[in-house]
Amino acid sequence: MSIVSLPPSPLQPLICDEIEAAGIQLFIKRDDLLHPLVSGNKWRKLKYNLLEMKRQEKGTLLTFGGAYSNHIYATAAAGKLFGFNTIGFIRGEAHTPLNSTLAYATAAGMELHYLNRETYRNKDESKFVENLKSRFQHCYLLPEGGSNEFAVQGCAELVPEINIPFDTICAACGTGATFAGIIEGLQPHQKAIGFSALHADGYFETEINRYLNLASPTAANYSIFYNYHLGGYARVTKELVYFMDWFKDTFDIQLDPVYTGKLMYGIFDLIKKRYFTPGSSVVAVHTGGLQGLEGMKEKMEKCRQ
């Protein structure tokens, strides 16, 4: 399999009474089906980083993530697929037995190191980065979530894959790189809406400007909703769990509670509020990210009780 290309992910129409009553068309871009192991936006983020790593003649990729990180899982899988070494710095203390995400990462050959939460918070500071570069000179360093300018370049390729006319595209925001890439791929008449997974008002405008090298927000073609985080990052509520269960039963599509569950919850709330212009077409991006389900199972089951 080539590093540089995969077939476009499917575009699936969603049909139900709520959507029809609003007079819109809603589609879901199934990036969760791009690859069984390097899923969703993780493939797009890694694509040009792997090409840059090859250009630099680096044989090892070093990156960061939490214990249930989709990025850690995808990076380990890519290393096994394409034959390069991987090192993962994991937030928190080591625990045995390993959870399913980290067990897969080690089975795929990833070397794991653990950072306490205080150190992990400071991982982007220049002193820490310089020490890491000195210690791992042979490594290609990739930020948490795989988010950098090469990730944005890969995510920008998502929009031209959509082979129908559309007015609005919606995506979850975790670091902002995927959403920045989507903005970069838009035509002038199209708009992007981001749904923050974080309780952090105003955060993503700054990040998007940084990724796209903008001096000020391009407010004309994007907006961010910060009121659908449902308690904050990796938090769940009964409303979210019930919605995810309904969505799975109705459309046979699995969402995750960290990103895509909140994305689709927000979209359907906006549909109920008649936010979208009748006659318009809306595309939601399923960015994969189902590793979070494993870490949230207990919380979700409590919500169902």
C-alpha positions as CSV (number, residue, x, y, z in Angstrom):
1,M,0.0,0.0,0.0
2,S,1.2,3.5,-0.9
3,I,2.0,6.1,1.7
4,V,0.7,8.8,-0.5
5,S,-2.8,7.7,-1.4
6,L,-5.9,5.9,-0.3
7,P,-9.3,5.8,-2.1
8,P,-11.6,8.6,-0.9
9,S,-13.8,7.8,2.1
10,P,-17.5,7.2,1.3
11,L,-20.1,10.0,1.6
12,Q,-23.3,8.6,3.2
13,P,-26.7,10.4,3.3
14,L,-28.4,10.5,6.6
15,I,-32.2,10.4,6.4
16,C,-34.7,10.7,9.3
17,D,-37.8,12.7,10.3
18,E,-35.8,15.5,12.1
19,I,-33.7,16.1,9.0
20,E,-36.6,16.0,6.6
21,A,-38.6,18.4,8.8
22,A,-35.8,20.9,8.7
23,G,-35.8,20.8,4.9
24,I,-32.1,20.1,4.5
25,Q,-29.8,17.4,3.2
26,L,-27.3,15.9,5.7
27,F,-24.4,13.7,4.7
28,I,-21.6,12.1,6.7
29,K,-18.1,11.8,5.3
30,R,-17.0,8.4,6.6
31,D,-13.3,8.9,7.2
32,D,-13.7,6.3,9.9
33,L,-13.7,3.8,7.0
34,L,-10.5,5.1,5.3
35,H,-8.3,2.4,6.9
36,P,-9.1,-0.3,9.5
37,L,-6.1,0.7,11.7
38,V,-4.9,4.1,10.6
39,S,-8.4,5.5,10.8
40,G,-10.0,8.8,9.9
41,N,-8.2,12.1,10.3
42,K,-5.2,10.3,11.7
43,W,-4.4,8.9,8.3
44,R,-4.7,12.4,6.8
45,K,-2.5,13.9,9.5
46,L,0.2,11.3,9.1
47,K,0.4,11.2,5.4
48,Y,2.6,14.2,4.7
49,N,4.5,13.8,8.0
50,L,5.6,10.4,6.9
51,L,6.7,11.8,3.5
52,E,8.7,14.5,5.4
53,M,10.2,11.9,7.8
54,K,11.3,9.9,4.7
55,R,12.8,13.1,3.2
56,Q,14.7,13.7,6.4
57,E,15.9,10.1,6.3
58,K,14.6,9.5,9.8
59,G,13.9,5.9,10.8
60,T,11.9,6.5,14.0
61,L,8.8,8.6,14.7
62,L,8.4,9.9,18.2
63,T,5.1,11.3,19.4
64,F,2.7,11.9,22.3
65,G,-0.7,10.9,23.5
66,G,-3.0,9.8,26.3
67,A,-3.6,6.2,27.4
68,Y,-6.5,5.8,24.9
69,S,-5.0,8.0,22.2
70,N,-6.3,7.4,18.6
71,H,-3.1,9.0,17.4
72,I,-0.8,6.7,19.4
73,Y,-2.8,3.7,18.0
74,A,-2.7,5.0,14.4
75,T,1.0,5.9,14.6
76,A,2.0,2.4,15.9
77,A,-0.1,0.8,13.1
78,A,1.5,3.0,10.5
79,G,5.0,2.1,11.8
80,K,4.2,-1.6,11.5
81,L,2.6,-1.2,8.0
82,F,5.4,0.9,6.5
83,G,8.4,-0.4,8.4
84,F,9.6,2.4,10.6
85,N,10.2,2.5,14.4
86,T,7.8,4.3,16.7
87,I,8.2,5.8,20.2
88,G,5.2,7.0,22.2
89,F,5.3,9.3,25.2
90,I,2.2,8.6,27.2
91,R,0.4,11.0,29.6
92,G,0.2,9.5,33.1
93,E,1.7,6.6,35.0
94,A,2.3,3.2,33.7
95,H,-0.4,0.6,34.5
96,T,-0.5,-3.2,34.0
97,P,-2.1,-4.9,32.4
98,L,-2.0,-2.4,29.5
99,N,-5.4,-1.2,28.1
100,S,-6.3,-2.3,24.6
101,T,-4.9,0.8,22.9
102,L,-1.5,0.6,24.5
103,A,-1.4,-3.2,24.2
104,Y,-1.9,-2.9,20.5
105,A,0.8,-0.2,20.3
106,T,3.4,-2.4,22.0
107,A,2.3,-5.4,19.9
108,A,2.9,-3.3,16.8
109,G,6.4,-2.5,18.0
110,M,6.0,0.9,19.6
111,E,8.4,1.8,22.5
112,L,6.4,3.4,25.3
113,H,7.6,6.0,27.8
114,Y,5.4,7.6,30.5
115,L,5.3,11.3,31.6
116,N,3.6,12.4,34.8
117,R,0.8,14.9,34.0
118,E,2.7,18.0,35.1
119,T,5.6,17.1,32.8
120,Y,3.3,16.2,30.0
121,R,1.6,19.6,30.2
122,N,5.0,21.2,29.6
123,K,6.0,18.9,26.7
124,D,5.8,21.8,24.2
125,E,8.1,24.1,26.1
126,S,11.4,24.8,24.3
127,K,13.6,23.4,27.0
128,F,11.8,20.1,27.1
129,V,11.7,19.9,23.3
130,E,15.4,20.6,23.0
131,N,16.3,18.0,25.6
132,L,14.2,15.5,23.7
133,K,15.8,16.3,20.4
134,S,19.3,15.9,22.0
135,R,18.3,12.6,23.5
136,F,16.6,11.2,20.4
137,Q,18.6,12.8,17.5
138,H,17.6,10.0,15.1
139,C,13.9,10.6,15.6
140,Y,11.2,12.6,13.7
141,L,9.3,14.5,16.4
142,L,5.5,14.7,15.8
143,P,3.3,16.8,18.2
144,E,0.4,15.4,20.1
145,G,-2.4,14.3,17.8
146,G,-0.1,14.6,14.8
147,S,-1.0,18.2,14.5
148,N,1.3,20.5,12.5
149,E,1.5,22.1,9.1
150,F,1.9,18.8,7.4
151,A,-1.3,17.5,9.1
152,V,-3.2,20.6,7.9
153,Q,-1.9,19.8,4.3
154,G,-3.3,16.3,4.5
155,C,-6.6,17.3,6.0
156,A,-7.2,19.9,3.3
157,E,-7.5,17.1,0.8
158,L,-10.7,15.9,2.4
159,V,-12.9,18.7,1.0
160,P,-12.1,18.1,-2.8
161,E,-13.1,14.5,-2.3
162,I,-16.7,15.5,-1.6
163,N,-18.3,14.9,-5.0
164,I,-21.6,16.7,-4.4
165,P,-22.4,20.4,-4.0
166,F,-22.6,21.4,-0.4
167,D,-23.0,24.6,1.6
168,T,-21.7,23.8,5.1
169,I,-19.2,21.2,6.4
170,C,-19.0,20.4,10.1
171,A,-16.2,18.7,12.1
172,A,-15.1,18.2,15.7
173,C,-12.2,20.2,17.0
174,G,-9.6,18.6,19.3
175,T,-6.4,20.4,18.4
176,G,-7.7,22.5,15.4
177,A,-5.4,21.0,12.7
178,T,-8.1,19.0,11.0
179,F,-10.5,21.9,11.0
180,A,-7.8,24.3,9.7
181,G,-7.2,21.9,6.8
182,I,-10.9,21.8,6.1
183,I,-11.0,25.6,6.0
184,E,-8.1,25.6,3.6
185,G,-9.9,23.3,1.3
186,L,-13.2,25.3,1.1
187,Q,-14.5,27.1,-1.9
188,P,-15.5,30.8,-1.4
189,H,-19.3,30.0,-1.1
190,Q,-18.8,27.3,1.5
191,K,-18.6,27.5,5.2
192,A,-17.1,25.3,8.0
193,I,-18.5,24.9,11.5
194,G,-16.3,23.5,14.2
195,F,-17.6,21.8,17.4
196,S,-15.2,22.1,20.3
197,A,-14.5,19.0,22.3
198,L,-12.9,21.3,24.9
199,H,-14.3,23.7,27.5
200,A,-12.1,26.5,26.1
201,D,-13.9,29.4,24.6
202,G,-11.8,31.3,22.0
203,Y,-9.0,28.7,21.9
204,F,-9.5,27.4,18.4
205,E,-9.6,30.7,16.6
206,T,-6.0,31.3,17.8
207,E,-4.9,27.8,16.8
208,I,-6.5,28.0,13.4
209,N,-4.8,31.3,12.7
210,R,-1.5,29.8,13.7
211,Y,-1.9,26.7,11.5
212,L,-3.0,28.8,8.5
213,N,-0.6,31.7,9.2
214,L,-3.4,34.2,9.4
215,A,-3.2,37.6,11.1
216,S,-6.9,37.6,12.0
217,P,-9.8,35.2,11.9
218,T,-11.4,34.5,8.6
219,A,-14.8,34.8,10.2
220,A,-16.6,34.9,6.8
221,N,-16.1,31.2,6.1
222,Y,-15.9,29.5,9.5
223,S,-17.3,29.5,13.0
224,I,-16.8,27.5,16.2
225,F,-19.4,26.3,18.6
226,Y,-18.1,26.0,22.2
227,N,-21.4,25.0,23.8
228,Y,-21.5,21.3,22.9
229,H,-18.5,20.0,24.9
230,L,-21.1,18.6,27.4
231,G,-19.0,19.2,30.5
232,G,-15.5,19.3,28.9
233,Y,-13.0,17.1,27.3
234,A,-13.7,13.3,27.7
235,R,-16.8,14.1,29.8
236,V,-20.1,12.4,29.1
237,T,-23.7,13.0,30.0
238,K,-26.8,11.0,29.8
239,E,-28.0,13.1,27.0
240,L,-24.9,12.4,25.0
241,V,-25.0,8.6,25.6
242,Y,-28.7,8.4,24.8
243,F,-28.1,10.4,21.6
244,M,-25.2,8.1,20.6
245,D,-27.3,5.0,21.1
246,W,-30.1,6.5,19.0
247,F,-27.7,7.5,16.3
248,K,-26.3,3.9,16.2
249,D,-29.8,2.4,16.1
250,T,-31.0,4.8,13.4
251,F,-28.0,5.0,11.0
252,D,-25.9,2.0,12.0
253,I,-22.9,4.3,12.6
254,Q,-20.8,4.1,15.7
255,L,-19.7,7.5,17.2
256,D,-17.2,8.1,20.0
257,P,-18.0,10.1,23.1
258,V,-15.0,12.4,22.9
259,Y,-15.3,13.9,19.4
260,T,-17.8,12.6,16.9
261,G,-20.6,12.0,19.4
262,K,-20.5,15.7,20.5
263,L,-20.2,16.8,16.8
264,M,-23.4,15.0,15.8
265,Y,-25.2,15.9,19.0
266,G,-24.5,19.5,18.2
267,I,-25.5,19.2,14.6
268,F,-28.9,17.6,15.5
269,D,-29.5,20.3,18.1
270,L,-28.9,23.0,15.5
271,I,-31.2,21.1,13.1
272,K,-34.0,21.2,15.8
273,K,-33.4,24.9,16.2
274,R,-33.6,25.4,12.4
275,Y,-30.1,26.8,12.3
276,F,-29.5,25.6,8.7
277,T,-31.2,27.3,5.8
278,P,-33.9,25.1,4.2
279,G,-32.7,23.6,1.0
280,S,-29.1,23.7,2.0
281,S,-26.7,20.7,2.1
282,V,-24.6,19.9,5.1
283,V,-21.7,17.5,5.4
284,A,-20.5,16.1,8.8
285,V,-17.0,14.6,9.0
286,H,-16.6,11.3,10.9
287,T,-13.0,11.6,11.9
288,G,-12.8,8.1,13.3
289,G,-11.5,8.2,16.8
290,L,-13.2,5.1,18.3
291,Q,-10.3,4.3,20.7
292,G,-12.1,6.6,23.2
293,L,-15.0,4.2,23.5
294,E,-12.9,1.7,25.3
295,G,-11.8,4.2,27.9
296,M,-15.3,5.6,28.4
297,K,-17.2,2.4,28.6
298,E,-17.7,2.5,32.4
299,K,-18.8,6.1,32.4
300,M,-21.2,5.5,29.5
301,E,-22.8,2.5,31.2
302,K,-23.4,4.5,34.4
303,C,-25.2,7.1,32.3
304,R,-27.5,4.4,31.0
305,Q,-28.5,3.2,34.5
